[in-house]
Amino acid sequence: MRKGCKSDSAFNLMEANLYNLIQAIGEINTDKSNYHYAESSMDTTFGKYGNCPVYYIDFMSKTYNIRRL
């Protein structure tokens, strides 16, 4: 295993779930293209990309935050 990588069973379940697929808005793909994924805190306010309120991109720290379920 690579240094700094770990196995996450919750991620493996989400990745394998074919019903979890959603259409992506092009603007989101552009904004997150070179940013690291981050898990946001519960008090994070998510902006809207069209009708999609589940993403938050922090341009200062260059992170793409996903909503906790």
PDB file of N, CA, C and O in Angstrom:
ATOM      1  N   MET A   1       0.843  -1.172   0.000  1.00  0.00           N
ATOM      2  CA  MET A   1       0.000   0.000   0.000  1.00  0.00           C
ATOM      3  C   MET A   1       0.893   1.242   0.000  1.00  0.00           C
ATOM      4  O   MET A   1       1.926   1.277   0.669  1.00  0.00           O
ATOM      5  N   ARG A   2       0.479   2.261  -0.762  1.00  0.00           N
ATOM      6  CA  ARG A   2       1.275   3.481  -0.824  1.00  0.00           C
ATOM      7  C   ARG A   2       1.256   4.222   0.502  1.00  0.00           C
ATOM      8  O   ARG A   2       0.283   4.165   1.254  1.00  0.00           O
ATOM      9  N   LYS A   3       2.330   4.903   0.765  1.00  0.00           N
ATOM     10  CA  LYS A   3       2.437   5.678   1.996  1.00  0.00           C
ATOM     11  C   LYS A   3       1.346   6.759   2.006  1.00  0.00           C
ATOM     12  O   LYS A   3       1.153   7.461   1.014  1.00  0.00           O
ATOM     13  N   GLY A   4       0.649   6.885   3.114  1.00  0.00           N
ATOM     14  CA  GLY A   4      -0.391   7.896   3.241  1.00  0.00           C
ATOM     15  C   GLY A   4      -1.753   7.445   2.756  1.00  0.00           C
ATOM     16  O   GLY A   4      -2.730   8.178   2.915  1.00  0.00           O
ATOM     17  N   CYS A   5      -1.848   6.267   2.171  1.00  0.00           N
ATOM     18  CA  CYS A   5      -3.132   5.756   1.687  1.00  0.00           C
ATOM     19  C   CYS A   5      -3.676   4.743   2.679  1.00  0.00           C
ATOM     20  O   CYS A   5      -2.924   3.990   3.298  1.00  0.00           O
ATOM     21  N   LYS A   6      -4.967   4.737   2.816  1.00  0.00           N
ATOM     22  CA  LYS A   6      -5.574   3.731   3.677  1.00  0.00           C
ATOM     23  C   LYS A   6      -6.865   3.248   3.035  1.00  0.00           C
ATOM     24  O   LYS A   6      -7.462   3.943   2.212  1.00  0.00           O
ATOM     25  N   SER A   7      -7.276   2.080   3.411  1.00  0.00           N
ATOM     26  CA  SER A   7      -8.513   1.511   2.902  1.00  0.00           C
ATOM     27  C   SER A   7      -9.676   2.045   3.731  1.00  0.00           C
ATOM     28  O   SER A   7      -9.595   2.098   4.958  1.00  0.00           O
ATOM     29  N   ASP A   8     -10.751   2.438   3.067  1.00  0.00           N
ATOM     30  CA  ASP A   8     -11.920   2.984   3.751  1.00  0.00           C
ATOM     31  C   ASP A   8     -13.148   2.213   3.281  1.00  0.00           C
ATOM     32  O   ASP A   8     -13.552   2.333   2.125  1.00  0.00           O
ATOM     33  N   SER A   9     -13.736   1.429   4.164  1.00  0.00           N
ATOM     34  CA  SER A   9     -14.872   0.589   3.777  1.00  0.00           C
ATOM     35  C   SER A   9     -16.074   1.426   3.343  1.00  0.00           C
ATOM     36  O   SER A   9     -16.811   1.008   2.450  1.00  0.00           O
ATOM     37  N   ALA A  10     -16.293   2.596   3.950  1.00  0.00           N
ATOM     38  CA  ALA A  10     -17.413   3.460   3.542  1.00  0.00           C
ATOM     39  C   ALA A  10     -17.215   3.947   2.109  1.00  0.00           C
ATOM     40  O   ALA A  10     -18.166   3.976   1.328  1.00  0.00           O
ATOM     41  N   PHE A  11     -15.988   4.328   1.761  1.00  0.00           N
ATOM     42  CA  PHE A  11     -15.702   4.747   0.393  1.00  0.00           C
ATOM     43  C   PHE A  11     -15.909   3.600  -0.584  1.00  0.00           C
ATOM     44  O   PHE A  11     -16.494   3.788  -1.650  1.00  0.00           O
ATOM     45  N   ASN A  12     -15.435   2.418  -0.228  1.00  0.00           N
ATOM     46  CA  ASN A  12     -15.588   1.265  -1.109  1.00  0.00           C
ATOM     47  C   ASN A  12     -17.053   0.977  -1.402  1.00  0.00           C
ATOM     48  O   ASN A  12     -17.399   0.635  -2.532  1.00  0.00           O
ATOM     49  N   LEU A  13     -17.922   1.109  -0.400  1.00  0.00           N
ATOM     50  CA  LEU A  13     -19.358   0.904  -0.613  1.00  0.00           C
ATOM     51  C   LEU A  13     -19.942   1.969  -1.532  1.00  0.00           C
ATOM     52  O   LEU A  13     -20.740   1.654  -2.415  1.00  0.00           O
ATOM     53  N   MET A  14     -19.554   3.227  -1.335  1.00  0.00           N
ATOM     54  CA  MET A  14     -20.062   4.309  -2.183  1.00  0.00           C
ATOM     55  C   MET A  14     -19.579   4.155  -3.621  1.00  0.00           C
ATOM     56  O   MET A  14     -20.338   4.382  -4.563  1.00  0.00           O
ATOM     57  N   GLU A  15     -18.324   3.772  -3.788  1.00  0.00           N
ATOM     58  CA  GLU A  15     -17.757   3.635  -5.126  1.00  0.00           C
ATOM     59  C   GLU A  15     -18.424   2.499  -5.897  1.00  0.00           C
ATOM     60  O   GLU A  15     -18.612   2.599  -7.110  1.00  0.00           O
ATOM     61  N   ALA A  16     -18.778   1.429  -5.207  1.00  0.00           N
ATOM     62  CA  ALA A  16     -19.372   0.265  -5.856  1.00  0.00           C
ATOM     63  C   ALA A  16     -20.871   0.418  -6.110  1.00  0.00           C
ATOM     64  O   ALA A  16     -21.455  -0.396  -6.825  1.00  0.00           O
ATOM     65  N   ASN A  17     -21.503   1.441  -5.542  1.00  0.00           N
ATOM     66  CA  ASN A  17     -22.945   1.638  -5.664  1.00  0.00           C
ATOM     67  C   ASN A  17     -23.276   2.308  -6.994  1.00  0.00           C
ATOM     68  O   ASN A  17     -23.080   3.514  -7.141  1.00  0.00           O
ATOM     69  N   LEU A  18     -23.774   1.540  -7.963  1.00  0.00           N
ATOM     70  CA  LEU A  18     -24.089   2.089  -9.277  1.00  0.00           C
ATOM     71  C   LEU A  18     -25.266   3.050  -9.235  1.00  0.00           C
ATOM     72  O   LEU A  18     -25.421   3.865 -10.144  1.00  0.00           O
ATOM     73  N   TYR A  19     -26.094   2.977  -8.210  1.00  0.00           N
ATOM     74  CA  TYR A  19     -27.227   3.887  -8.094  1.00  0.00           C
ATOM     75  C   TYR A  19     -26.794   5.248  -7.564  1.00  0.00           C
ATOM     76  O   TYR A  19     -27.608   6.169  -7.495  1.00  0.00           O
ATOM     77  N   ASN A  20     -25.554   5.384  -7.199  1.00  0.00           N
ATOM     78  CA  ASN A  20     -25.017   6.635  -6.674  1.00  0.00           C
ATOM     79  C   ASN A  20     -24.518   7.547  -7.792  1.00  0.00           C
ATOM     80  O   ASN A  20     -23.988   8.623  -7.516  1.00  0.00           O
ATOM     81  N   LEU A  21     -24.679   7.136  -9.041  1.00  0.00           N
ATOM     82  CA  LEU A  21     -24.210   7.931 -10.166  1.00  0.00           C
ATOM     83  C   LEU A  21     -25.157   9.097 -10.410  1.00  0.00           C
ATOM     84  O   LEU A  21     -26.376   8.927 -10.414  1.00  0.00           O
ATOM     85  N   ILE A  22     -24.592  10.277 -10.610  1.00  0.00           N
ATOM     86  CA  ILE A  22     -25.404  11.447 -10.924  1.00  0.00           C
ATOM     87  C   ILE A  22     -24.760  12.189 -12.082  1.00  0.00           C
ATOM     88  O   ILE A  22     -23.563  12.052 -12.336  1.00  0.00           O
ATOM     89  N   GLN A  23     -25.561  12.969 -12.773  1.00  0.00           N
ATOM     90  CA  GLN A  23     -25.016  13.787 -13.842  1.00  0.00           C
ATOM     91  C   GLN A  23     -24.177  14.894 -13.244  1.00  0.00           C
ATOM     92  O   GLN A  23     -24.541  15.479 -12.224  1.00  0.00           O
ATOM     93  N   ALA A  24     -23.078  15.175 -13.866  1.00  0.00           N
ATOM     94  CA  ALA A  24     -22.213  16.248 -13.378  1.00  0.00           C
ATOM     95  C   ALA A  24     -22.458  17.513 -14.186  1.00  0.00           C
ATOM     96  O   ALA A  24     -22.685  17.462 -15.395  1.00  0.00           O
ATOM     97  N   ILE A  25     -22.410  18.627 -13.512  1.00  0.00           N
ATOM     98  CA  ILE A  25     -22.517  19.921 -14.167  1.00  0.00           C
ATOM     99  C   ILE A  25     -21.112  20.320 -14.588  1.00  0.00           C
ATOM    100  O   ILE A  25     -20.182  20.244 -13.785  1.00  0.00           O
ATOM    101  N   GLY A  26     -20.945  20.741 -15.824  1.00  0.00           N
ATOM    102  CA  GLY A  26     -19.625  21.061 -16.355  1.00  0.00           C
ATOM    103  C   GLY A  26     -18.851  22.048 -15.514  1.00  0.00           C
ATOM    104  O   GLY A  26     -17.632  21.931 -15.391  1.00  0.00           O
ATOM    105  N   GLU A  27     -19.535  23.022 -14.931  1.00  0.00           N
ATOM    106  CA  GLU A  27     -18.869  24.025 -14.103  1.00  0.00           C
ATOM    107  C   GLU A  27     -18.223  23.388 -12.876  1.00  0.00           C
ATOM    108  O   GLU A  27     -17.146  23.809 -12.453  1.00  0.00           O
ATOM    109  N   ILE A  28     -18.874  22.375 -12.303  1.00  0.00           N
ATOM    110  CA  ILE A  28     -18.303  21.679 -11.149  1.00  0.00           C
ATOM    111  C   ILE A  28     -17.019  20.972 -11.555  1.00  0.00           C
ATOM    112  O   ILE A  28     -16.008  21.066 -10.860  1.00  0.00           O
ATOM    113  N   ASN A  29     -17.058  20.261 -12.683  1.00  0.00           N
ATOM    114  CA  ASN A  29     -15.860  19.554 -13.146  1.00  0.00           C
ATOM    115  C   ASN A  29     -14.706  20.517 -13.391  1.00  0.00           C
ATOM    116  O   ASN A  29     -13.558  20.208 -13.075  1.00  0.00           O
ATOM    117  N   THR A  30     -15.008  21.679 -13.953  1.00  0.00           N
ATOM    118  CA  THR A  30     -13.973  22.677 -14.198  1.00  0.00           C
ATOM    119  C   THR A  30     -13.390  23.188 -12.888  1.00  0.00           C
ATOM    120  O   THR A  30     -12.172  23.291 -12.743  1.00  0.00           O
ATOM    121  N   ASP A  31     -14.264  23.509 -11.930  1.00  0.00           N
ATOM    122  CA  ASP A  31     -13.804  24.068 -10.658  1.00  0.00           C
ATOM    123  C   ASP A  31     -13.009  23.076  -9.824  1.00  0.00           C
ATOM    124  O   ASP A  31     -12.058  23.467  -9.147  1.00  0.00           O
ATOM    125  N   LYS A  32     -13.378  21.800  -9.857  1.00  0.00           N
ATOM    126  CA  LYS A  32     -12.707  20.821  -8.991  1.00  0.00           C
ATOM    127  C   LYS A  32     -11.555  20.094  -9.679  1.00  0.00           C
ATOM    128  O   LYS A  32     -10.937  19.220  -9.072  1.00  0.00           O
ATOM    129  N   SER A  33     -11.257  20.429 -10.915  1.00  0.00           N
ATOM    130  CA  SER A  33     -10.315  19.646 -11.711  1.00  0.00           C
ATOM    131  C   SER A  33      -8.936  19.483 -11.075  1.00  0.00           C
ATOM    132  O   SER A  33      -8.351  18.404 -11.168  1.00  0.00           O
ATOM    133  N   ASN A  34      -8.412  20.500 -10.447  1.00  0.00           N
ATOM    134  CA  ASN A  34      -7.059  20.412  -9.895  1.00  0.00           C
ATOM    135  C   ASN A  34      -7.026  20.512  -8.380  1.00  0.00           C
ATOM    136  O   ASN A  34      -5.985  20.819  -7.799  1.00  0.00           O
ATOM    137  N   TYR A  35      -8.159  20.254  -7.736  1.00  0.00           N
ATOM    138  CA  TYR A  35      -8.248  20.408  -6.286  1.00  0.00           C
ATOM    139  C   TYR A  35      -8.302  19.053  -5.596  1.00  0.00           C
ATOM    140  O   TYR A  35      -8.729  18.059  -6.184  1.00  0.00           O
ATOM    141  N   HIS A  36      -7.865  19.029  -4.350  1.00  0.00           N
ATOM    142  CA  HIS A  36      -7.914  17.820  -3.535  1.00  0.00           C
ATOM    143  C   HIS A  36      -9.306  17.674  -2.933  1.00  0.00           C
ATOM    144  O   HIS A  36      -9.969  18.665  -2.630  1.00  0.00           O
ATOM    145  N   TYR A  37      -9.738  16.434  -2.763  1.00  0.00           N
ATOM    146  CA  TYR A  37     -11.007  16.174  -2.088  1.00  0.00           C
ATOM    147  C   TYR A  37     -10.826  16.372  -0.592  1.00  0.00           C
ATOM    148  O   TYR A  37      -9.771  16.067  -0.036  1.00  0.00           O
ATOM    149  N   ALA A  38     -11.856  16.880   0.044  1.00  0.00           N
ATOM    150  CA  ALA A  38     -11.845  17.065   1.490  1.00  0.00           C
ATOM    151  C   ALA A  38     -13.235  16.742   2.011  1.00  0.00           C
ATOM    152  O   ALA A  38     -14.229  16.920   1.307  1.00  0.00           O
ATOM    153  N   GLU A  39     -13.300  16.270   3.238  1.00  0.00           N
ATOM    154  CA  GLU A  39     -14.596  16.005   3.854  1.00  0.00           C
ATOM    155  C   GLU A  39     -14.924  17.192   4.740  1.00  0.00           C
ATOM    156  O   GLU A  39     -14.167  17.529   5.650  1.00  0.00           O
ATOM    157  N   SER A  40     -16.040  17.814   4.474  1.00  0.00           N
ATOM    158  CA  SER A  40     -16.393  19.043   5.182  1.00  0.00           C
ATOM    159  C   SER A  40     -17.004  18.752   6.542  1.00  0.00           C
ATOM    160  O   SER A  40     -17.458  17.642   6.821  1.00  0.00           O
ATOM    161  N   SER A  41     -17.000  19.775   7.372  1.00  0.00           N
ATOM    162  CA  SER A  41     -17.643  19.646   8.678  1.00  0.00           C
ATOM    163  C   SER A  41     -19.151  19.788   8.502  1.00  0.00           C
ATOM    164  O   SER A  41     -19.622  20.236   7.457  1.00  0.00           O
ATOM    165  N   MET A  42     -19.891  19.410   9.512  1.00  0.00           N
ATOM    166  CA  MET A  42     -21.352  19.431   9.425  1.00  0.00           C
ATOM    167  C   MET A  42     -21.904  20.853   9.320  1.00  0.00           C
ATOM    168  O   MET A  42     -23.020  21.035   8.835  1.00  0.00           O
ATOM    169  N   ASP A  43     -21.158  21.856   9.758  1.00  0.00           N
ATOM    170  CA  ASP A  43     -21.670  23.222   9.737  1.00  0.00           C
ATOM    171  C   ASP A  43     -21.312  23.991   8.464  1.00  0.00           C
ATOM    172  O   ASP A  43     -21.577  25.190   8.377  1.00  0.00           O
ATOM    173  N   THR A  44     -20.719  23.325   7.488  1.00  0.00           N
ATOM    174  CA  THR A  44     -20.367  23.974   6.235  1.00  0.00           C
ATOM    175  C   THR A  44     -21.627  24.313   5.455  1.00  0.00           C
ATOM    176  O   THR A  44     -22.528  23.484   5.332  1.00  0.00           O
ATOM    177  N   THR A  45     -21.692  25.526   4.932  1.00  0.00           N
ATOM    178  CA  THR A  45     -22.806  25.928   4.081  1.00  0.00           C
ATOM    179  C   THR A  45     -22.411  25.660   2.639  1.00  0.00           C
ATOM    180  O   THR A  45     -21.383  26.146   2.167  1.00  0.00           O
ATOM    181  N   PHE A  46     -23.220  24.893   1.950  1.00  0.00           N
ATOM    182  CA  PHE A  46     -22.912  24.522   0.577  1.00  0.00           C
ATOM    183  C   PHE A  46     -23.583  25.478  -0.391  1.00  0.00           C
ATOM    184  O   PHE A  46     -24.763  25.801  -0.249  1.00  0.00           O
ATOM    185  N   GLY A  47     -22.822  25.925  -1.372  1.00  0.00           N
ATOM    186  CA  GLY A  47     -23.378  26.763  -2.416  1.00  0.00           C
ATOM    187  C   GLY A  47     -24.148  25.907  -3.405  1.00  0.00           C
ATOM    188  O   GLY A  47     -24.190  24.683  -3.283  1.00  0.00           O
ATOM    189  N   LYS A  48     -24.750  26.555  -4.377  1.00  0.00           N
ATOM    190  CA  LYS A  48     -25.525  25.816  -5.369  1.00  0.00           C
ATOM    191  C   LYS A  48     -24.846  25.909  -6.726  1.00  0.00           C
ATOM    192  O   LYS A  48     -24.399  26.976  -7.145  1.00  0.00           O
ATOM    193  N   TYR A  49     -24.779  24.803  -7.380  1.00  0.00           N
ATOM    194  CA  TYR A  49     -24.388  24.732  -8.776  1.00  0.00           C
ATOM    195  C   TYR A  49     -25.638  24.274  -9.503  1.00  0.00           C
ATOM    196  O   TYR A  49     -25.949  23.083  -9.503  1.00  0.00           O
ATOM    197  N   GLY A  50     -26.345  25.178 -10.110  1.00  0.00           N
ATOM    198  CA  GLY A  50     -27.628  24.817 -10.702  1.00  0.00           C
ATOM    199  C   GLY A  50     -28.568  24.372  -9.601  1.00  0.00           C
ATOM    200  O   GLY A  50     -28.832  25.134  -8.671  1.00  0.00           O
ATOM    201  N   ASN A  51     -29.075  23.162  -9.687  1.00  0.00           N
ATOM    202  CA  ASN A  51     -29.948  22.599  -8.658  1.00  0.00           C
ATOM    203  C   ASN A  51     -29.201  21.645  -7.741  1.00  0.00           C
ATOM    204  O   ASN A  51     -29.825  20.836  -7.055  1.00  0.00           O
ATOM    205  N   CYS A  52     -27.894  21.722  -7.717  1.00  0.00           N
ATOM    206  CA  CYS A  52     -27.063  20.759  -7.003  1.00  0.00           C
ATOM    207  C   CYS A  52     -26.426  21.405  -5.771  1.00  0.00           C
ATOM    208  O   CYS A  52     -25.398  22.068  -5.903  1.00  0.00           O
ATOM    209  N   PRO A  53     -27.010  21.231  -4.567  1.00  0.00           N
ATOM    210  CA  PRO A  53     -26.487  21.898  -3.379  1.00  0.00           C
ATOM    211  C   PRO A  53     -25.482  21.068  -2.578  1.00  0.00           C
ATOM    212  O   PRO A  53     -25.316  21.321  -1.385  1.00  0.00           O
ATOM    213  N   VAL A  54     -24.815  20.103  -3.176  1.00  0.00           N
ATOM    214  CA  VAL A  54     -24.012  19.174  -2.389  1.00  0.00           C
ATOM    215  C   VAL A  54     -22.508  19.407  -2.481  1.00  0.00           C
ATOM    216  O   VAL A  54     -21.739  18.639  -1.903  1.00  0.00           O
ATOM    217  N   TYR A  55     -22.075  20.423  -3.176  1.00  0.00           N
ATOM    218  CA  TYR A  55     -20.646  20.647  -3.351  1.00  0.00           C
ATOM    219  C   TYR A  55     -20.223  21.992  -2.786  1.00  0.00           C
ATOM    220  O   TYR A  55     -20.979  22.962  -2.836  1.00  0.00           O
ATOM    221  N   TYR A  56     -19.020  22.046  -2.252  1.00  0.00           N
ATOM    222  CA  TYR A  56     -18.445  23.306  -1.794  1.00  0.00           C
ATOM    223  C   TYR A  56     -16.982  23.305  -2.198  1.00  0.00           C
ATOM    224  O   TYR A  56     -16.230  22.406  -1.821  1.00  0.00           O
ATOM    225  N   ILE A  57     -16.583  24.294  -2.951  1.00  0.00           N
ATOM    226  CA  ILE A  57     -15.198  24.384  -3.385  1.00  0.00           C
ATOM    227  C   ILE A  57     -14.550  25.557  -2.667  1.00  0.00           C
ATOM    228  O   ILE A  57     -15.002  26.697  -2.772  1.00  0.00           O
ATOM    229  N   ASP A  58     -13.486  25.257  -1.937  1.00  0.00           N
ATOM    230  CA  ASP A  58     -12.748  26.286  -1.209  1.00  0.00           C
ATOM    231  C   ASP A  58     -11.561  26.690  -2.075  1.00  0.00           C
ATOM    232  O   ASP A  58     -10.554  25.984  -2.133  1.00  0.00           O
ATOM    233  N   PHE A  59     -11.686  27.818  -2.737  1.00  0.00           N
ATOM    234  CA  PHE A  59     -10.651  28.253  -3.667  1.00  0.00           C
ATOM    235  C   PHE A  59      -9.374  28.701  -2.953  1.00  0.00           C
ATOM    236  O   PHE A  59      -8.290  28.657  -3.534  1.00  0.00           O
ATOM    237  N   MET A  60      -9.499  29.132  -1.698  1.00  0.00           N
ATOM    238  CA  MET A  60      -8.312  29.565  -0.948  1.00  0.00           C
ATOM    239  C   MET A  60      -7.417  28.377  -0.593  1.00  0.00           C
ATOM    240  O   MET A  60      -6.201  28.442  -0.772  1.00  0.00           O
ATOM    241  N   SER A  61      -8.010  27.294  -0.091  1.00  0.00           N
ATOM    242  CA  SER A  61      -7.205  26.126   0.290  1.00  0.00           C
ATOM    243  C   SER A  61      -7.136  25.090  -0.830  1.00  0.00           C
ATOM    244  O   SER A  61      -6.520  24.036  -0.673  1.00  0.00           O
ATOM    245  N   LYS A  62      -7.776  25.399  -1.969  1.00  0.00           N
ATOM    246  CA  LYS A  62      -7.796  24.519  -3.141  1.00  0.00           C
ATOM    247  C   LYS A  62      -8.291  23.119  -2.793  1.00  0.00           C
ATOM    248  O   LYS A  62      -7.647  22.118  -3.107  1.00  0.00           O
ATOM    249  N   THR A  63      -9.462  23.072  -2.131  1.00  0.00           N
ATOM    250  CA  THR A  63     -10.079  21.792  -1.798  1.00  0.00           C
ATOM    251  C   THR A  63     -11.497  21.743  -2.335  1.00  0.00           C
ATOM    252  O   THR A  63     -12.188  22.759  -2.415  1.00  0.00           O
ATOM    253  N   TYR A  64     -11.910  20.556  -2.696  1.00  0.00           N
ATOM    254  CA  TYR A  64     -13.256  20.268  -3.169  1.00  0.00           C
ATOM    255  C   TYR A  64     -13.925  19.464  -2.060  1.00  0.00           C
ATOM    256  O   TYR A  64     -13.575  18.307  -1.829  1.00  0.00           O
ATOM    257  N   ASN A  65     -14.877  20.072  -1.381  1.00  0.00           N
ATOM    258  CA  ASN A  65     -15.498  19.462  -0.207  1.00  0.00           C
ATOM    259  C   ASN A  65     -16.768  18.716  -0.586  1.00  0.00           C
ATOM    260  O   ASN A  65     -17.584  19.203  -1.367  1.00  0.00           O
ATOM    261  N   ILE A  66     -16.916  17.539  -0.025  1.00  0.00           N
ATOM    262  CA  ILE A  66     -18.117  16.749  -0.259  1.00  0.00           C
ATOM    263  C   ILE A  66     -18.980  16.780   0.990  1.00  0.00           C
ATOM    264  O   ILE A  66     -18.478  16.920   2.106  1.00  0.00           O
ATOM    265  N   ARG A  67     -20.282  16.649   0.790  1.00  0.00           N
ATOM    266  CA  ARG A  67     -21.208  16.691   1.917  1.00  0.00           C
ATOM    267  C   ARG A  67     -21.199  15.359   2.637  1.00  0.00           C
ATOM    268  O   ARG A  67     -21.188  14.304   2.004  1.00  0.00           O
ATOM    269  N   ARG A  68     -21.205  15.407   3.955  1.00  0.00           N
ATOM    270  CA  ARG A  68     -21.345  14.180   4.743  1.00  0.00           C
ATOM    271  C   ARG A  68     -22.793  13.742   4.699  1.00  0.00           C
ATOM    272  O   ARG A  68     -23.705  14.567   4.735  1.00  0.00           O
ATOM    273  N   LEU A  69     -22.997  12.445   4.620  1.00  0.00           N
ATOM    274  CA  LEU A  69     -24.371  11.927   4.594  1.00  0.00           C
ATOM    275  C   LEU A  69     -24.842  11.584   5.970  1.00  0.00           C
ATOM    276  O   LEU A  69     -25.974  11.134   6.141  1.00  0.00           O
TER     277      LEU A  69
END
